[in-house]
Amino acid sequence: MSQSSSFYLSIFAVVLSSSLIGSLLGYFIPFQALRLNNAGGDIDLIGLMSSAPALGMFLSSLITPRINHRFPIKIAMTISLLLILITINISILQTDLKIVFLFSLIMGMCCGVIVILGETWVAESSPSTHKGRFIGFYTTCYTGSQLCGPLLISFFGFNDLIPRSIISTLLIISSIFIVISSIALTSRNIIHIRSSFNILKITPALFMAVFCFSFFDSSILSLFPIYSVKNGHLESSAALLITLIFVGDALLQIPIGWLSDKFGSKKIHKLCGFASLILILFIPYTINTPLIWIHMIILGGTAGGIYTIALVRASEIFSGSKLILTNSLFGILWGVGSTFGPIISGTFMKIFSQNGIILSLSLTTAIFLIFTLYKPYVMKLGKSH
């Protein structure tokens, strides 16, 4: 097999695995929530059970560097896929909530390992002249696949046999492709925790980018429907606006990656932040006009670009173990942003009425832009392994 063919087989295997994670979470989390709700479960219990996969993904950010130190990426990803196969089937079939929570947690941890290692491999292995496009393709596939999960529920309802069979089959196929691929990382060295603080000091704009987008993502998902309804939209229309944001996120990452390759990642990163800030500030002026439909698509793309270009820029600075550590830290910041997004935005909406969410989103985006104005990164760690 030629080197080019080997690379494309490997990127297919990694993108398939990560996309499957998106579809899996998009199906599993709402399925379990709806099942518990139909069974008369308390809303607090439903929230706790729904948080298990996200909590698992957060924990995976803490342990993935050590997993990479002990196991080659092929073994780590294959074992994770097979563990997901086991845990999702047990979680869906079980009625004991303690067991469901435990296996959902383990499933989330395995999902996090695949996403972190997958992102790292794509970022490190993509040709430097096309890095933005490949990472954009990766994030497009992951985001687009998240829309497939709810569709499975729409088509099959609570008949979990067909969706579970589809997901299980794809997990087995994905693990086979990982095994026959040639994916490998340049280093499996473990690095000390103090390196985390050095990386944070060198790349503050990238970590603010991840926090900014996760804050945006969770706030939009949880509170923008309320904002839309308060501005006169029907619930169905409010849900459609959210869908359009994710559609824009999925559609525009490859073009944004191409712009990054052509004009430089730093310039495009600032452009995505500036465009997102302007689009957020103009939401109150378009929310009740036909322009809101196009507005949401473009906003989803530019906001998603803040995260995509953060991955590109991280791979331009680090590789090997340091890149894995960086992506793991991204995972931790994602968890922090996702947690505080709805809390802060909700508080702002109480204080400033429905436009509080506009204020909170614009403030976090503005802070990200301020971070991008700092002097170019001092390469204290270099691009060593």
N, C-alpha and C positions, 0 to 999 in steps of 0.2 A: 504494500500500500504506500502511495506517495505521501510525502510530508503534508501536502495540501489536502489530500483526501482524509488523512488521519486527523488533521485539525478540524475539518468540517464535520467528521463523524463525532469527534469529541465535543464540539460546540453544540451539535444536535442533541447529544446525550445529556449535557449539562442543562441546556435550555428546556428540554423535555422534562427533566426532573424538577427543575424550579417551577416551571409552568404548572406541573401537576400539583405542586404544593399550593399554588395560588387557587387552583380549582378545588382542591381538597378542603382548604380552609373556608373558601367561599360557599361550599356545600355543608360542611360538617357543623360549623358554628351556628348558622341560622336553623339548620335541621334540628339540632339538639335543643335549641331555645324554643322552637315551635313545639317540639314533642313534649317538653316539660310543661309548657304553657297549656297545651291541650290536656295534660294529665292533672292540671290544677296546681302546678308548682308555684311557690311564692316568687315574686319578682326578684327579691334579693338572692334567692337560691339560683334562679335562672341566670342572673348576672354573674354570680360566683362561678357557676359551671361554664358559662360562656367565656370567662376570663382564663380558664385553664390552658388552652392552647397558646394564648398570648403570653401568659406567665412562663410557659415552657420555652417559648422562643426567646424571651428575655433571659432566662437562665442559660440557654444555649450560648448566648453572647459571652457569658463568663467562662464557659468550659471549652469552647471550640478551639482556642489556641492550644490547649493541652491535648485535646483529641488529635489535632494535626501533628503535634509532637510525637505522639505514640503510634499513629496509624497513617499509612499513605492515604491520599485523598480518595482513591478508588475504593479502598476497603471501608473508610469512614462513611462515604456516601451510600455504598451498597448496603451496609448494615443498617444505616438509618432508614433507607427505603423499605427494607424488609421488616424493620421494627414498626414502621408506620402501617404496613400491611396488616400486621398482627393487632396493633393497638386500635386502629379504627374499627376493625371488625368486632373486637371485644367491646369497645365503647358503645357502638350502635346497638349491639345485641343485649348488653347488660341492663339491668334495672336497678342494681345496687349503686346508688349515687356516689358512694365513696370510691368504688372501683372505677366508675365512669370518670370521675375527676382525676384519679391517679393515672389512668391510661391516656386520658386527654392531655394531661400534663406531659407525659412521656412522649406522646405524639408531637406536641408542640416543640419539645426540645429537639427531636429528630428533624422536624421541619426547619428549625433554626439552623442546625448544622448544615443541612443541604443548601439553604439560601446563602449563608455566609461563605461556605467553601465554593459554591457555584459562582457567586459574585466575584470572589477573589480570583478564581481560575480564569474566568472570561476577561476580567480586567488585566490580569498579568499576561495572558497568552495572546491577546488580540494584537495584530500588527499596529505599531505606533501611528501609522498614517491613517488607519481606519478604526482606531480604538473607540472614538465617540460613536460611530455607527454600530459597532458590534455591541457595545454596552447599551446603546439605545434600543437595539433589537432585543436584547435580553430583558430590559425593563418593560418594553412593549409587550412581549410574550407573557411576562409574569402578571402585569396589570390586566391585560386582556383576558387571561385565563381566570382571574378572579370573578369575572362576569359570568363564567360558565357554571359556577357552583350554584348560585340562586336559580339559574335556568333549569338545572336538574330537579330542583324542588318544584318549580313551576310545572314541569312536564310530568313528573312521577309522583308528586305529593309525598305521602308518608309510606309509599311502597318502596322501602329502602333496598330491596333485593337488586333491582336493575342498576341504580346508581352505584351501589356498593360493589357490584360485579364489574362495572365499567372501571371504577377507580382501582380496584384490586388488580384487574388485568393490566392496566396501564402502569401500576407500580412494579409489577413483575417485568413487563417489557422494558421499562425505564432502567431497572437494575441490571438487566442483561446488557443494554447498551452501555451502561457505565462500565461494566466488567470488560467488554470487548474494546472499549475506547482506550486512548493513550493519554488520558488526562494525568497530569502530575504537576506538583508545585516545586519551585526552585529550591525551597528550603523547608525542613520540618524541625528547625531548631526552636526551642522554647526561649522566650525573652522575658526579662524580669518586669515586674509590675511598674517599676520606675519609668520604664520606656513608655508606658501609657501616658504619663504626665508630660514627657518630652514630646510625644506625638501630638498631644492636645495643645501644647504651646506652639508647635510648628505649624499646625493646620487648624487654627481656631475657626476660620471661615467655613471649612468643610463640615465641622461638627455642628456649627450653627445652622448650616444648610439642612442637615439631617433633622435637627430639632425643629427647624422652621417648617419643613414639609410634613413631618409627622404631626406637628401641632395643627397645621392646616388640614391634613387628611382626616384626623379624628374629629376636629371641630366641625368640618363640613358635613361629615357623615352623620354626626349625632345631632347637630343644632341647626344646620342650614335648612332642613325641612320646616322647622319651627319658624325660622325667619321668613321663609317663603309663604307659609300659611298666614302669618301675621301681616304680610303684604298683599294678601288677597288671592293667593293661589290655592287651588284645590289640593288635597293631599296627593292625589295621583300626579298632578302637575309638579308638585314639590319633589316627589320621588324621581320623576323623569329628569328634573334639573340635576339631581345628584348623579344619575346615570350618565348624563352628558359630560359631567366633569371627569368621570372615569374613562369615558370614551375618548375625550380629548387627551387625557394622560396617556392612553394606550396608542393613539394614532400619531402623536407629534414627537415621540421620543427619538425615532430614527432620523427625522429631519433635523431635530435639535442636535443630535449626535453628529450628523453630517456638517452642520454649521460649526460645531466644536472642532472637528478635524480641519476645516477649511480656514477658520478665522482665529482659532486658539480657544482653549477651554476657559481661560480666565475671563476673556471678553464676553463669551456667551453666557457664562455663569452670572456675571453682573447684569447682562441683558435680560435673562430669565427673571432675576430678582426684581429689576426695575419694572418690567412688563407686568409681573404678577402684582406688584404694589399698585400700579395704575389701575389694573383691571379690578382689584379688590375695592379700591376707593370709588370706582364708578358703578359698582353693583346697585346702590340705591337709586341711581338714575336710569338704569335699564331693567330693573326687576319687573316692572309692569309694562314693558314694551316687548315687541317681537325680537328685538336685538338680544334679549337675555339668553336665547337658545344658542346663538353663535358665541356670545360672551362666555358662557359656561364651558364650551368646548375649548376655546383658546386659553382660558384661565387654567383648566385642568392640564393642558399641555405645558404651559410655562411654569406652573407650580411643580409639576412632575419633573421638569427639566432641572429645577434646583437640586433635586436628589440625584438625577441621572448624571449630571455634570460633576457632582461631588464624587461619585464613583470614578469617573474619568480622571479627575485631578488627583485623587488618592493613588491611582495606579501609575500616574506620572511621577509621583514622589517616592513611593515605596514599592517593594516587591517581597515575595516570600513570606516569612513569619511576621514581618512588620506590617505587611498588607493585610494578612489575616487578623492581626491584632487591631488594625485600624477599622476593618469591617466589623469586628466584634464590638468595638467601641461605638461604631455607628448603630449597631443593634441596641446597645444600652441607651444611647441618646434617643433612638426611635421609641423605645419604651417610655422614657421620661416625657418626650413630647406628646405621645399618644395619651398618656395619663393626664397630663396637665392641660392639654388643649381644651377638652370639654369643660374642665373645672374652671379655668380662667375665662374662657369665652362665655360660659354660663353665668359667671359672676358679673362680667361686663354687661351681659344682657339684662341682668337684674338692675344694675345701676344706670345704664344708658339706654334702656329699652331695647328693641330688636336690633338697632344699629350697633349694639355692643360687640357683636361678633365681627362686624366690619372693622371696628376699632382694634380688637385683639389681633385679628389676622394681619392688619396693616402694620401694627406695631412690631410683631415678630418678624415680618418681612423687611421692615425698615432696619431693624437691628442686624439682620443678616447682611443687608447692603452695607451697613457701617463696617462690619467685619471685613467685607471684601475690599474696603478702601485701605486696609493696613498694608504696610510695606510687604513686598513679595516674601514668601516663606524663607527663613534662614535654614539652610540645609545642614542642621546639626547632626542629624542621624544619617543623612545621605540616603541613597537607594540601595543600601546593603541588605543582606538577608539575615 
